[in-house]
Amino acid sequence: MRTSAVIAGVGMTRFARHEEVGLKALGADAVRAALADAGVEASRLEAAWVGNAAAGVVTGQECIRGEVILRGMGIGQLPVVNVENACASGSTALNQACAMVTAGCHDVVLVLGVEKLYHPDKQRTFRAFSGGVDVELLEQILAALRASAGEQGGGDGGAGRSRSMFMDIYAAAARHHMAAYGTTVEDFAAVAAKNSLHGSRNPRAQFQQVLTVAEVLAAPMIAPPLTRPMCSPIGDGAAAAVVVSSRMARMLGVRVPVHVRSSVLRSGWDHAPDEPGVAELCAQVAYTESGLGPDDVDVVELHDASAPAELMAYESLGLCAKGDGKRLVREGATQLGGRIPVNTSGGLLRKGHPVGATGVAQVVELTEQLQGRAGARQVPGATVALAHNGGGNIGVDAAALCVTVLTR
């Protein structure tokens, strides 16, 4: 979708373990920050899209999640659309909000992504993640993961019991990539180390310790070849954006407007493992709609739910050829100071992954990058940014995926 929407303001909480803070308080903090950043009163909002994936399982708030959060801070009357699309929930909320602004239905809207994943009963969190696949095939999927792990020396069969089953899905993909393209576990460790450096410069990141490649490799094994720092942690947090029409951006006097040039949402389909999939499709459409290409992009926030996922996304987004993701890592191209910095926020690996908030948090980071206010993480002169965020898994592909192109 080619859009004419503008990001007028953004805000987010720190992603962390907020055990004593509820969904309502987290969401309210992010909304207030975004409204203040945009210089807009809550009374100017005409609609809201609220992305959340797991509250039904983790907190018990199965319905009216957005209404509860907004009413808790005194915001009512406006239409609220609750959006669930697994890890792509926040990105999908932004996509739909931009569509309605572009269509002329609204001039000022709110996008909120919010999630609480920490719970005393860890099985609740694992159950929430298990809902990101076809649950009618859940036992079959777990059996296939155990078989793959056993055949390839890939773990203890703890998928869905002692860890999120998605780490086993990523581990299987990593082992395939290593066998097919000569990627090494050190390459994956380098991605995690790079993101730890970026996260150390982000005061809103959940983890801020800088790790070396050796430290990443020496960490506890989760699902071979993935050690703990190669796996995104769960988290609690919220991120918000005020989205306005071009006309309203001029009326409000938005000093440095960030334009949403394209927002492409697609679902996966059945295809061979090595054939282009939904990420390639979304990227291709987004580049065409925006009139830009991978060589034009200055900074990227992408879905590094695991370190291998980041490396493979380089290839899907056209930042390099298929199988060449390892080359970008080895050259330092995706580190701050490199040719195409990726996950300057620390990514999911270090910023954390409160899944419903992740997609909006990516846009918060990229908006601040394009406006030149990312501090120690700033990419000099950034004018084009790209966000990539996937959700769920069916077969060999993401269930849903969104690619967004932003420009200053």
N, C-alpha and C positions, 0 to 999 in steps of 0.2 A: 504494500500500500504506500503510494506516494502521499506524503502528508504536508500540510501547511502549519502544523502545530508548533508552538514555541514553549520551551521550558523557561518559566519566569522565576522559579525559585525552587530550592531543594533543601532537604534536611534529613538527618538520620540520627539514631542513637548509636552509642557504641554497641557493637556486637559482642556479647559476653554471656556469662552464666548469670542471668538475672532471676535467681530463684525466688526472691521476695517481691518481684515486680510483675504485675499481671499484664495480660494482653492489652487491656484498655489503657494503662499508663504508658506502656511502650509506644503504642500507636499515637497517643496524644502528644507525646514528646516530639515525635518525628513530624506530625502535622503542624504543630505550633512553630517548629523551626522552619519548615518550608514556607508557611504563610508569612512569617517575619522576613525571610529571605526575599520573597516576592514583593513584599510591601503591600500585601492584600489582606483585607479583613475577612474573617470566616463568612460573614454575611454576603460577600460577593460570590461565593461558590455557587455554582448552578447544578453540579452533579459530582458524584464521587465513585471511583472504582477502587475496590479494596481486594488485594490479593492475599490469600492465606491458604495453606495446604493442609495443615495437620491439627487445627484446633479441635475439630470434632473428636479425634482420638485422644489427643494429649490433654486438653483442658476440659473437654466435654461440651464446648460451645459449637455444636454441630450446625446451627442455623444463625441467621442474622448477625454474622460476625461484625461486618462493617457498621451496621446500624448501632450495635451495642457500643462499639468503640467511639463513634462520632457523637452519639447521644450523651455518652459519659463526659464529653468535653463541651456539651451544650450546643452541638450542631445537629439540627433536625430539619424537617420539611423537604430537603432536597432528595432527589432520587439517588439511591445507593445500590450499586451493582456489585455483588460478591463474586469473586473470581477464584476458581480452583483449577490449576493446571500443573499440579506437582511443583517441581522446582522452577517451572516457567510461569508460576502464578502471577508474580509481580510484573514480569515482562508482558504477559498477556493483558493484564489490567492497563498498562501503559498503551499497548497497541490499540485497545478498544477505546480508551479515552481520546487518543489522538484521532482515531477514525471519526468520532462524534464531533470533535472540534473542527476537523477538516470539512465534514459534511455541513457545517453551519448550524448544528443543533445547539451548541453551547459555546460561550466565549471564555469562561473561567471554570476549570474543573480541578478536582483533586485526585491524585493517584497515591494510594498507600499500599505498601507491602509490609506485612507484620507476621511474626511467628514466635511461638514459645515451644522449644523442643526439649529442654531439660525437665525431667520429671523424676521423682524418687524411684518410680517403677520404670526401669530402662526398657522393659518389654513393650511399654506403650509406645515409646519412640520407635523401636524396631518395627512394631506393627504399622505405624504410620508410614514408614518407608516401604514396607512390604505392599502397601496399597498403591504404590507407583508402578505396579506391573498388573497384568491380567490375573486377578486373584483366582479365577476359575482354573487357571493353569499353574497356580503357585507351587504345588508339590512337584509338578513336572519340571518347573524351572529350577527349583532347589536341587532336585535330583541331577539335572543336567550340570549344574554348577559344581556339585560334589564330584561327579564323574570327571569333569574337565580338570578339576583341581587334583584329583587322584592320579589321573593319567599324566599330568604335566608337572607333578610335584608341587601342586599349588595350594596346599593348606590342609586344615583339619576338619573341613565340613561344617564350620560354625556359622555359615551364612544364615542370616535371619534370626539367629539365637544369641550369639555373643557379639555380633556386629551387624551393621546394615548390610543386607544382601547386595546392595549396589557396589560395595567395595569388591565383592567377588566378581560381579559383572565387569567392573573396570579391570580387575586383575586378569581375567580371562582375555580381555581385549589387549591388555599390555603384553601378555605372553605371545599372542598372535602377532602383534606388531614387531616384537623382537625377532620372532622367527622369520617373518616376511621381509623385514627391511634392515636387520642388523642393528636396531636400536638396542641400547644397553640399559641396565638398571642404573648405571651411573648417570645416564642422560635424564632419567626420571628424577633421580636425586638432585640433579642440578636445577631442574624446574622448581622443586620444593625449596631449595636453598635460595634461589633467586627471589621467589615470592616471600621468603622470610625476611630478606633484605628490604623489600618494598614494604612489607607489613610493619617492620620496625620503625618506619617513618610515618605511620598512620596512627594517630592517637585513637581512632575509632576501631582499630583492628583488635580482634580477640586475643591474638598472640603476637607479641612484639619482640621476641628473642630472635636474634640472627643465628642461623644455623649454617654450618659448612656442609659440603657434600658428604664428608666422612661422618659427620654427626647424623645426617639423615639416614645414611646406610646402616649405622650402628643402632638405630632406634628399634624398638620392638616390632616384630613382624606382625602384620594384620592379616593380609591375604597375599601370599607371594606372587609377584615380587614387591608388593607394596608394604613399606614400613609405615609407621604411624604418621610421620610428617608428610607422607605422600598421599594421605587421605584427608579430605576436608572434615573438620569437626562439626558437630551439631552446635547450635547456638540459639540465643534469644535476641530479638532486636526488631527494629522497624526502620523503614526509609520511606520518604514521601517526596512528591513533586507537585508543583502547581503548574498546570498546563493551560495555555491560553491561545487564542487565535492571534494571527499576525496583527489584526486591527487592534485587539485589546493590548497587545504588547506595546504598540505605539502609544495608545492612550495612557497606559500605565507608566510609560517612560522607562521600560526595562533597559537598563544601561548596557548590558552585554547579553543580548538574546541568544539562546542556543536553539537552533532550528532542528526539528526532527525531520530529516530529509526523506527517510524511508523507514517503515516498520513492517517487517514481514513475519507473519506467523503461519506455520505449516505443521502438519502432522506427518509422522513417518509412514512407511509402507513396506510391503514385503519385497526384499531384493537380496541379491547375493552379498555376503559379508564385505567383499572388496569393491562393490559397485558404489558410485556416488549415492549419497542418501539425503536426508532432510536438511542437514547442515549445509551441504553443498548447494542444494536448491535454494534455501533461504538467502545464502550469501550471493548467489548469482542474481536473484531477483532484486535484492537490496542494492547491489552495485548498479544494475541497469536502471532502476527507478531513481536513484540519487545522481546518476551521471558520473559516478566516481568508481574507482577500482581499488584493489588492495594496495597498489603502490601509492595511492593518495592518502591512505590512513596514517595518522600520526600516533595514535594510542588506542589500545584495545583492552576492554574488560571482557573476559570470556569465562565459560563455565568449567573451571578447574576443580570439579568435585573430586578428582584425583589428579596426581601429577601427569600420568599418561594421557588423561583426557585433555589437558592443556596442549601437550605436544601434538596430539592427533588433530586438535582443533586448528592448529596452525595450518595444517594441510587442507582441511575442509574449507577454511576461509580464504584459501588461495594466497596465503602469505608465503608459501613455498610449495614445491611440487610434492605429490604423494610420496611418502617415505623419506622426505627430506626434513621433517621436523627436528630430527636430531642435529642437523647442521645448524639451524638457527640457534639451538641451545648451546652448541659448542662454540659458536662464534660470538655469543653474548648479545645477539641481535635483539632479543626480547627483554633485556634488562634495561633499567633506567640508564640513559646514556647511549643505548644501542640504537639500531636503525628503526625498530618498531617496538617500543616498550609495551609489554603485555602485563596486565594485572598489577598496575601501579599501586592499587589499594592494598596489595597483599593477596588478592584473589580469595576464593573460597577457602583455600588451604590455610591462610593466615588471618584473613579478616573474619572468617567464620561463615557458616552457611545456615542461617535461619531461613529455610527454603522459600517461604512465601515472600520474604523481604529481599531476597538476593537480587532479583532482576531490577528492582527499583534502586537498590544500593549501587548497582553498576552504573546506572544513569546519574546518580548523585556524584560519583567519582568522576565520570567523564564530563559532566557539566562543569564541575569545578576545574578540571583540567583545561577545558576550552575557555574558561573565563580567567585563567591564569592565577587561580587561588588555591592550588594544591600544595603549596608550601614546599617541604623538602622532597616531595614526590613529583614536583612539577616537570612536565615535559615541555622544554622551551619551544615557544611558537606554535603550539598545537592548535590546529584549526579544523581537523577532521577526526572524528572518533567513531568507533564501532563497538557495539555490545552484542554478545552472543550468549544465549542462555537456553538450555534444554531442560525438559521435564519428563520424568518417567521413562520406561523402556518397554517396548513391545518387539519381540523378535530380535533383530540385529540392529535396531535403530531407536533413536529417541522417540517417545510417544508424541511429544510436542517440542517445537523449537522456534525461537524468535531471534531474528537479527535486526538490529536497529542502527541506523547511520545518523550521526549528529554532526552538525557543523556550526562553527561560530559565525 
